[in-house]
């Protein structure tokens, strides 16, 4: 009987899929390296949330055939080690686009409309002082820049177009036709950050994207621009973001991710009132958690059973395994 380790909490629907495949499924709650080495030693597959699985662990767990991530990021897994040892890495690539896209739109609207200030006036008995509120804005006819145009970026574009915005896309891996077919316009990075009223990030964190958004970029952005990051902490330099918000170099920002998670209690961003933050939960709606747990489980089953139904776009390192 194949053994599947669940490292981190997943929706019950995923457990049921794995158990219905007649696997031995067990949960790991102690994420220390020593315990992971012991528990994963004879596991055939790992269903993984956010715990780091590095080379020190993997080299002690030779039976692992696939790690299936609960999400689309994989910076908590040693991809090079998996490639070199013919072990697969899967993501839940089709599950979270709607949830994250809605989160982006929520942040856009919350920040553009200054909802927190309006709410405060009502709560503090200052209802008739609405004319004293800072300027707030419409999305209508504004320019939106989407950095990265995978499933999530495309889902955001669809919703932005519904608000009658003009959507521009920076994605060096896609051609003009692919982007124009989605009623969007391809643009280079430098030009995009200059013209955008709203910017949203949907890229992986790697050597090329780390600190992609930095002080130099903020100096080129519109003073009234709004930046949202639901991708990965580190793509936006947090010190430079603090500087830009503090000095009103941009209007506002929203972030679901941080360079260090959880962030330190003295993180300077907490001092600002022109940023809205969430605890890396853009993809954790009830519906999305259920979808991701099922897709995570199916990735494991399809790979272990060599089922042709496997969605190859979900296997990050498939080319190394063929």
N, C-alpha and C positions, 0 to 999 in steps of 0.2 A: 504494500500500500504506500502510495506517495505521500510525503509529508510536506505540508505548507505552513510556514510561520507567518503570522500576522503581527507586524511590528508597528504598533500604533493603532488607535481605535478606528474602525470602519463601520459603516452602516450595516445593520443586520442582514440586509438583502444580499450583500457580498458573501457573508458567512454561509448563507443558505445555498448560494450557487456552488461554492466550493464543497460543501458537505454533500450536496446532491451528486457531485462527481465522485463520491466515495473516497475522498482524500482524508487523511488524518490532519485535521486543522487545529492549530494551537496558537494562543496569543502570548506574546512576549511583552511584559510591562516594565521590566528592568532593562534599561537601555545602555547600561555600562558595557564597555568593550569586552571585559572578561565574561560577562553573562551572555552577551550576544555570541561570542565564540563558542561557548558551551551549548547554547540552545540551537544555534544554526548549524552545528557541526554535521548533522545528518539530514538537514532539510533539503528537499528537492527544489523548493521555490519559496520566494519571500514576497509577501504583500506588504509594501512599505509606505509609511506616511513620511515624516520629516526627519527621522533619526538618520544620523550619518553612518553609512556602511562603507568603510574605506579598505585599503589593501590589507591593513593589519588584521581585520576581521575576515575578509574574503579568503586570504591564503590559508586560514584555518578551517574553511568550510568548502571543501572541494566538490561536494555533491550538488551544490546550488546550480541549477540550470537556467533559471530566469529570476530576475527581480522585477516585479511589477509595481510601478510607482502610482500612488494615489494622487494624481495631478499631472501637470505637463512639464514641470521643472525636474531636473535630475542632477543638480549641483551637489546633492548630498550623497551621491554614489560615485565610486571610482570607475569611471567609464573606461579609462585606458586598461585597467586591470581586467575588466569584463571582456573587452575586445581581445586582449591577448590570451585569454583562457576560454574563448568560445562560449561565454555565458551571456545570455540575452538580457537586455534592459528594455522594458515596455513602459509606456505612459498611457494615461487615460485621455487620449487626444481628442475624443469626440464628445466629452461629457460636460466640460465647464465653460464653453464659450458663452452661452446665454447668461449664466450667472455672473461671470466677470464683466461682460458687456453692460449688463444692467447696473452693476456696481459703479462702473465708469460714468454712466449717464447720471446716476444718483449724485456722484461727487461733482460732476460738471454743473448740474442744476443747483445743488446746495450752495456751491461757492459762487456761482454767477448771480444767484438771487439773494445772497446774504441772508439766508434763512435764519441763521443763529441770531443775528441782530434783530430781525423782525420779531422772532419769538421772545427775545429778551424784553423788548418794549412792551409787549402785551402782558408778560408775566410781572413786570415791575410797575404797572399802572401808568405807563407812558404812551397809551394807545394813540393819542392825538399828536404825538411828536414824530409821526411817520416821515415827515418832510426832512427830519434831521438825519435820517439814515444815509449811510454812504451810498454812492451810485451802485445800482445793480443792473444786470444786463440780460439780454435775450440771446438765445442760440441762433435765432432766425437770421439767415444770410451771413452767418459768421464762417470763418475759415477754420477747419479742424485738421490738424496734422496727426496722422497715425503712424507711429514708428514700429514697423513690423506688421506684416499683413497675412498672418496665418489665420486659423479659424477664429480666434478671439478678435484679432484686428478687423476681420471681415464682418463679424457680428456687431462690433462697435460701429463700423461704417454704415451698415444697414440702418441702425437706430439713429445715427446722426443725420443721415439723408432724410429720415422721417421728420426731422425738425427743420428741414429746408436749409441745411448747412451746405457749405462747399467743402468736400472732403479731399484732402491731399494725402498721399502715401509715400513714405520713405521705406523702401525695402530693396536692398541691392541685389537680392536673389530673384526678384520677379521682373518680368518685362512689362512694357507699357500696356500691351494688349490685355494681359491678365488683370491688370488693375483697372483699365478703362471698362472692361466688361462688367465690373462691379460699380460702374458710374462714379469712379473716383479718378483722380489725376496723379500720376507719378511725379515726384519732385525730389530734388537732391536735399540732403540734410541741411546744409547751410541756408539755402533759400527757404526751406520749409520752416525752420525755427524763427526766421525773420518775419514771415507773413502770418503766422498762425495766431489765432485768438485762443484756441484750445489745443492742447497737446496731450496725447495719451500714448503710453509706452507698452509695447507687447513684444518684447525681445527676450531671449535668454541672457543670462549673465555669463560672460566669458571674457577673455583677454581683450577682445575688440570692443565690447560694450561697457566694460567697467569704467565708471566716471565719464560715460558718454555725454551726460548732461552736467556741465560744470560752469564755473564762473564766467568763462569766456562765452558760453552759450547764453547764459542769462543776460549778459550785456547786449546781446543781439536781439533778444525777444522783445515783444511789445510790452509796455508798462502794464497794460490791462490784460495780459495773457494769463491763462490758467493752465497749470501743468498737473497731470494725474499719472501716478505710477502704480499699477497693479501687477507689475511683472516680477521684478526682483530688486531687493535692496542692493545698492552698489552701482546700479546703472546711473542713478542720480547721486552725485556727490553731496552728502548731507550737510557738510559744513558750508558748501557753496549755496545750497538751497536755503539754509538758514540766513546767510548773508543777503541773498536775493529777496527773500520775504521780509526780512527786517528792514531793509533799505528800500522797499517798494519797487524793486526792479521788475517784479512781476506782480500781478494782482493777488494771486492765491495759488495754493497747491493742495492736492489730495494725495495721500499715500496709504497703501495697504501693506507696504513692505518696507523693511529697514535694513541698513547695513549689518546691524546686529539684532538678532531676534531672540528673546524680546529685547527691546531697546533699554538702555540704562535709564533709571528713574530721573537722572539729571540731564537727559537729552535736551539740548537747547530748543529744539523744535516745539517742545511742550509749552514754552513761554509765549508762543505766538498765537494770535487770534485769526490769522488769515491762512490757516492750514487745517484741514480735517484729516483725521487719521483713523484707521481701522486695523485690527490685529491679524493681518494676513488671512482674512476670512472671506474675501470676495467670491471664492468658489465654494463656499460652505453653506449655501442655502440647503434646506431639507431635500429639495428635489435633486440638486446637484450632487449632494453627498450620496444619495441613493444611486444615481446614475454612475458616479465614479466607482463606487464599491462593486457594482455589477460588472463594469467594464474591466476593472482591475482583476477581478476573479476570472472573467472570461479570457483575458489575455494569458493568464497562467494555464488555464485548462487547454485552450487552443494550442499553445506552444508545447506543453508537455505531451499532448496527444497528437501533435503534428497535424492538427486539423487545418484544412485548406481555408476555413472561414477566417483565419487570423487576419486582422487588419494590418497589413504590412506597414502602414504609416504610423502605427503605434509602436513599432519596434525601432528603437533609436539606432542600434548597432547591427541591424540585420545584414548589411553588406559584409560585415566581418565574420558572419556566421555561415554564409552560403558556401 
